[in-house]
Amino acid sequence: MANIKVKAPKIPFLSEFLEYLSVERGYSVHTIEAYNRDIAQLAEFLFLQHKFESRIKWKDLSKDHLYEFQKNLSTKEYKPSTRSRKLASLKSFLGYLHRTGHINNDPSEKISLRVNRLRLPHTISIDQAIELVTKPLSISSTPAAARDEAMLQLAYASGLRSSEIINLNLGDVDLKANRVRCMGKGNKERIIPFHSLAANRLDGYLNSSRMLLATKLSGTALFLNSRGGRITRQGYWLTLKKYAHMLNMGDDITPHSLRHSFATHLLQGGAPIRHVQELLGHASISSTQIYTHLTKEFVREEYETAHPRS
């Protein structure tokens, strides 16, 4: 198999597979080199993101690893056809390992080669976010308005999921240290700071408005509905929609839009992506990398606005 150089010699069975492609399948050198790069890219991903040993053990590969790799590919600036080719290379390699007895199961069997175009999260601008989270108390001074503003301010200041917001209890908020504790996906606890403006609105809500909303059934729930119970996911959704509608922000905005905007605005402001990953509670950096696409769009818009020849 002339002129085929294996880039990652610690990838078991790769040379054997490339020899098979050359001798038995009659593939060209160019095609075999593409297979080599694609499989080496998966190996590097497993080593860096999932702490695989430097000598990859393919028997430890799972469907979840492949789904994460597929998600990682979607965050990169590949054409859909390129992403499909890379997935096809991996399916071919893993199918070969299964047929030859190197692995007992092929984790790629049910992995689809159909590549959807990357759907970017819906975000709003910084000005829109500020306008949205300050809207409740600009039009009303009721306990419900104070609750709404405290809830929206905290959501944008912390990037919490809607499920995390509604499940907060009184003891989860530390107004002395300006931080909130939440239980995220997989029951993983994380501590998230929030700014003084959100702290101010929370303080006002806790020391006055919540007391007026509370009943004997309120327990330790942080955000209460009009009947004194814990606010529901639908209640939170309707609250945000109400103020977004007042501001003519369209129908696309959801509670997750504030979380997406939180992440995007941090990255636009220069926050390291690893820090944003921790704040969002993402298990994998690939989930956070999607927001870099939004910051690239922001740079392009800024360029087109500012450049005299654009």
C-alpha positions as CSV (number, residue, x, y, z in Angstrom):
1,M,0.0,0.0,0.0
2,A,2.3,2.7,-1.3
3,N,2.4,6.3,-0.1
4,I,-0.2,5.7,2.6
5,K,1.1,7.1,5.9
6,V,-0.9,6.4,9.1
7,K,-1.0,9.7,11.0
8,A,-1.9,8.1,14.3
9,P,0.1,4.9,14.9
10,K,-1.6,4.4,18.3
11,I,-5.0,3.7,16.7
12,P,-5.3,-0.1,16.7
13,F,-6.3,-1.8,13.4
14,L,-6.2,1.4,11.4
15,S,-3.3,0.3,9.2
16,E,-5.0,-3.1,8.7
17,F,-8.2,-1.4,7.6
18,L,-6.4,1.0,5.2
19,E,-4.6,-2.1,3.7
20,Y,-8.0,-3.7,3.3
21,L,-9.3,-0.6,1.4
22,S,-6.3,-0.6,-0.8
23,V,-5.9,-4.3,-1.6
24,E,-9.4,-5.7,-1.4
25,R,-11.5,-2.7,-2.3
26,G,-9.1,-1.0,-4.7
27,Y,-9.6,2.5,-3.4
28,S,-7.3,5.3,-4.6
29,V,-4.6,6.8,-2.4
30,H,-6.6,10.0,-2.1
31,T,-9.7,8.2,-0.8
32,I,-7.7,6.1,1.6
33,E,-6.0,9.2,3.0
34,A,-9.4,10.7,3.6
35,Y,-10.5,7.6,5.6
36,N,-7.2,7.9,7.5
37,R,-7.9,11.5,8.5
38,D,-11.5,10.9,9.4
39,I,-10.7,8.0,11.7
40,A,-7.8,9.8,13.3
41,Q,-10.1,12.8,14.0
42,L,-12.5,10.5,15.9
43,A,-9.5,9.1,17.9
44,E,-8.3,12.6,18.8
45,F,-11.8,13.5,19.9
46,L,-12.1,10.5,22.1
47,F,-8.7,11.2,23.6
48,L,-9.3,14.9,24.3
49,Q,-13.0,14.9,25.2
50,H,-13.6,11.6,26.8
51,K,-10.1,10.9,28.3
52,F,-9.5,7.7,26.3
53,E,-6.0,6.3,26.7
54,S,-3.5,7.3,24.1
55,R,-3.9,3.8,22.6
56,I,-7.6,3.8,21.7
57,K,-9.6,0.7,22.8
58,W,-12.3,0.4,20.3
59,K,-14.2,-2.1,22.4
60,D,-14.9,0.8,24.9
61,L,-16.6,2.9,22.2
62,S,-20.3,3.5,22.7
63,K,-23.2,5.0,20.7
64,D,-23.1,8.0,23.1
65,H,-19.5,8.7,22.1
66,L,-20.5,8.7,18.4
67,Y,-23.5,10.9,19.0
68,E,-21.2,13.4,20.8
69,F,-18.7,13.2,17.9
70,Q,-21.6,13.8,15.5
71,K,-22.6,16.8,17.5
72,N,-19.0,18.1,17.6
73,L,-18.8,17.9,13.8
74,S,-22.0,20.0,13.5
75,T,-20.2,22.8,15.4
76,K,-17.4,23.0,12.8
77,E,-17.5,24.8,9.5
78,Y,-17.9,21.7,7.4
79,K,-20.2,21.4,4.5
80,P,-23.0,18.9,5.1
81,S,-21.5,16.6,2.5
82,T,-18.1,16.6,4.4
83,R,-19.8,15.7,7.6
84,S,-21.7,12.9,5.9
85,R,-18.4,11.6,4.4
86,K,-16.7,11.6,7.8
87,L,-19.6,9.6,9.4
88,A,-19.5,7.2,6.5
89,S,-15.8,6.6,7.0
90,L,-16.3,5.8,10.7
91,K,-19.2,3.4,9.9
92,S,-17.1,1.6,7.4
93,F,-14.2,1.3,9.8
94,L,-16.3,0.1,12.7
95,G,-18.2,-2.3,10.5
96,Y,-14.9,-3.8,9.4
97,L,-13.8,-4.2,13.0
98,H,-17.1,-6.0,13.8
99,R,-16.9,-8.3,10.8
100,T,-13.3,-9.2,11.6
101,G,-14.0,-9.9,15.2
102,H,-12.0,-7.0,16.7
103,I,-15.1,-5.7,18.5
104,N,-18.2,-7.6,19.6
105,N,-20.7,-4.9,18.7
106,D,-20.8,-2.2,16.1
107,P,-21.9,1.0,17.9
108,S,-22.4,2.8,14.6
109,E,-25.1,0.5,13.3
110,K,-28.0,2.9,14.1
111,I,-26.1,6.1,13.5
112,S,-27.8,8.1,10.7
113,L,-25.7,9.4,7.9
114,R,-28.2,12.1,7.2
115,V,-26.7,15.4,8.2
116,N,-29.1,18.2,9.1
117,R,-27.9,21.8,8.7
118,L,-26.9,23.3,11.9
119,R,-29.8,25.0,13.7
120,L,-28.5,27.9,15.7
121,P,-30.2,28.8,19.0
122,H,-32.5,31.7,19.0
123,T,-31.0,34.7,20.8
124,I,-31.8,38.3,21.4
125,S,-29.5,41.3,21.5
126,I,-28.0,42.7,24.7
127,D,-30.3,45.8,24.4
128,Q,-33.4,43.5,23.9
129,A,-32.4,41.3,26.8
130,I,-32.1,44.4,29.1
131,E,-35.4,45.7,27.9
132,L,-37.1,42.4,28.4
133,V,-35.9,41.7,32.0
134,T,-36.7,45.2,33.2
135,K,-40.1,45.4,31.6
136,P,-42.2,44.0,34.5
137,L,-41.5,46.8,37.0
138,S,-41.6,49.5,34.4
139,I,-45.3,48.9,33.9
140,S,-46.5,47.7,37.3
141,S,-45.5,47.6,41.0
142,T,-47.6,44.6,42.0
143,P,-46.0,41.6,43.8
144,A,-46.5,39.5,40.6
145,A,-44.5,42.1,38.6
146,A,-41.7,42.1,41.2
147,R,-41.6,38.3,41.0
148,D,-41.5,38.4,37.2
149,E,-38.6,40.9,37.1
150,A,-36.6,39.0,39.7
151,M,-37.2,35.7,37.8
152,L,-36.2,37.2,34.4
153,Q,-33.2,39.1,35.8
154,L,-31.9,35.9,37.4
155,A,-32.5,33.9,34.3
156,Y,-30.5,36.2,32.1
157,A,-27.8,36.8,34.8
158,S,-27.2,33.1,35.4
159,G,-28.1,31.2,32.2
160,L,-30.2,28.7,34.2
161,R,-32.5,26.4,32.3
162,S,-36.2,27.0,32.8
163,S,-36.5,23.7,34.8
164,E,-33.7,25.0,37.1
165,I,-35.3,28.3,37.6
166,I,-38.7,27.0,38.6
167,N,-37.2,24.4,41.0
168,L,-35.1,26.9,43.0
169,N,-35.7,27.0,46.7
170,L,-35.1,29.9,49.2
171,G,-31.9,28.3,50.4
172,D,-30.4,28.1,46.9
173,V,-29.9,31.9,46.6
174,D,-27.1,33.6,48.5
175,L,-27.6,37.3,48.3
176,K,-24.4,38.0,50.4
177,A,-22.2,36.3,47.8
178,N,-24.5,37.0,44.8
179,R,-24.6,33.4,43.7
180,V,-27.2,30.7,43.2
181,R,-27.0,26.9,43.6
182,C,-28.9,24.6,41.3
183,M,-29.2,21.0,40.4
184,G,-28.8,20.5,36.7
185,K,-29.1,17.5,34.4
186,G,-27.9,14.3,35.9
187,N,-28.4,15.8,39.4
188,K,-25.1,17.7,39.1
189,E,-24.9,20.6,41.4
190,R,-23.3,23.8,40.2
191,I,-22.8,27.3,41.8
192,I,-23.4,30.3,39.5
193,P,-22.6,33.9,40.2
194,F,-25.0,36.7,39.3
195,H,-24.6,40.5,39.1
196,S,-25.8,43.1,41.6
197,L,-28.8,44.2,39.5
198,A,-30.3,40.8,39.7
199,A,-29.4,40.6,43.4
200,N,-31.2,43.9,43.9
201,R,-34.4,42.6,42.3
202,L,-34.2,39.3,44.2
203,D,-33.8,41.1,47.5
204,G,-36.8,43.3,46.8
205,Y,-38.9,40.3,45.9
206,L,-37.8,38.2,48.9
207,N,-38.3,40.9,51.5
208,S,-41.7,42.1,50.3
209,S,-43.5,40.6,47.3
210,R,-42.9,36.9,48.0
211,M,-44.4,37.4,51.5
212,L,-47.5,38.8,49.9
213,L,-47.8,35.9,47.5
214,A,-47.0,33.2,50.0
215,T,-49.6,30.8,51.6
216,K,-49.3,27.9,54.0
217,L,-48.6,25.6,51.0
218,S,-45.7,27.7,49.6
219,G,-43.0,25.8,51.4
220,T,-39.5,26.8,50.4
221,A,-40.2,27.4,46.7
222,L,-38.4,30.6,45.5
223,F,-40.8,31.8,42.8
224,L,-44.5,31.6,43.6
225,N,-47.6,31.8,41.4
226,S,-50.7,33.8,42.2
227,R,-52.1,30.9,44.4
228,G,-48.9,30.7,46.4
229,G,-47.6,27.5,44.9
230,R,-44.4,26.9,43.1
231,I,-44.5,28.5,39.6
232,T,-44.8,25.9,36.9
233,R,-42.8,25.6,33.6
234,Q,-45.9,26.8,31.7
235,G,-46.3,29.7,34.1
236,Y,-42.7,30.8,33.5
237,W,-43.1,30.3,29.7
238,L,-46.3,32.4,29.7
239,T,-44.6,35.1,31.8
240,L,-41.8,35.6,29.4
241,K,-44.1,35.4,26.4
242,K,-46.3,38.2,27.8
243,Y,-43.4,40.7,28.1
244,A,-41.8,39.6,24.8
245,H,-45.2,40.3,23.1
246,M,-45.4,43.7,24.7
247,L,-42.0,44.5,23.3
248,N,-42.8,43.1,19.8
249,M,-40.0,40.6,20.0
250,G,-41.8,38.0,17.9
251,D,-43.1,34.5,18.6
252,D,-39.7,32.7,18.4
253,I,-38.6,33.8,21.9
254,T,-38.8,31.1,24.6
255,P,-37.4,30.8,28.2
256,H,-34.4,29.1,26.6
257,S,-33.7,32.2,24.5
258,L,-32.5,34.0,27.6
259,R,-30.1,31.1,28.3
260,H,-28.9,31.1,24.7
261,S,-28.4,34.9,24.9
262,F,-26.6,34.6,28.2
263,A,-24.0,32.3,26.7
264,T,-23.7,34.2,23.4
265,H,-23.2,37.6,25.1
266,L,-20.6,36.2,27.4
267,L,-18.6,34.8,24.5
268,Q,-19.0,38.1,22.6
269,G,-17.6,39.8,25.7
270,G,-14.5,37.6,25.7
271,A,-15.4,35.0,28.2
272,P,-13.4,31.7,27.7
273,I,-15.5,29.0,26.3
274,R,-14.5,26.6,29.1
275,H,-15.9,29.0,31.7
276,V,-19.2,29.4,29.7
277,Q,-19.4,25.6,29.6
278,E,-19.1,25.3,33.4
279,L,-21.7,28.1,33.9
280,L,-24.2,26.4,31.5
281,G,-23.6,22.9,33.1
282,H,-22.7,21.3,29.7
283,A,-21.1,17.9,30.1
284,S,-19.3,18.3,26.8
285,I,-17.6,21.3,25.3
286,S,-19.2,20.5,21.9
287,S,-22.6,21.5,23.3
288,T,-21.2,25.0,24.1
289,Q,-19.3,25.4,20.8
290,I,-22.5,26.0,19.0
291,Y,-22.6,29.5,20.5
292,T,-19.3,30.3,18.7
293,H,-21.3,30.3,15.5
294,L,-23.5,33.0,16.8
295,T,-20.5,35.1,17.8
296,K,-19.1,34.7,14.3
297,E,-22.4,36.0,12.9
298,F,-22.1,38.9,15.4
299,V,-18.6,39.8,14.1
300,R,-19.8,39.7,10.5
301,E,-22.8,42.0,11.3
302,E,-20.4,44.4,13.1
303,Y,-18.0,44.3,10.2
304,E,-20.8,45.0,7.6
305,T,-22.1,47.9,9.7
306,A,-18.8,49.5,10.4
307,H,-16.7,48.9,7.3
308,P,-16.9,51.8,4.8
309,R,-16.8,49.4,1.8
310,S,-19.4,46.9,3.1
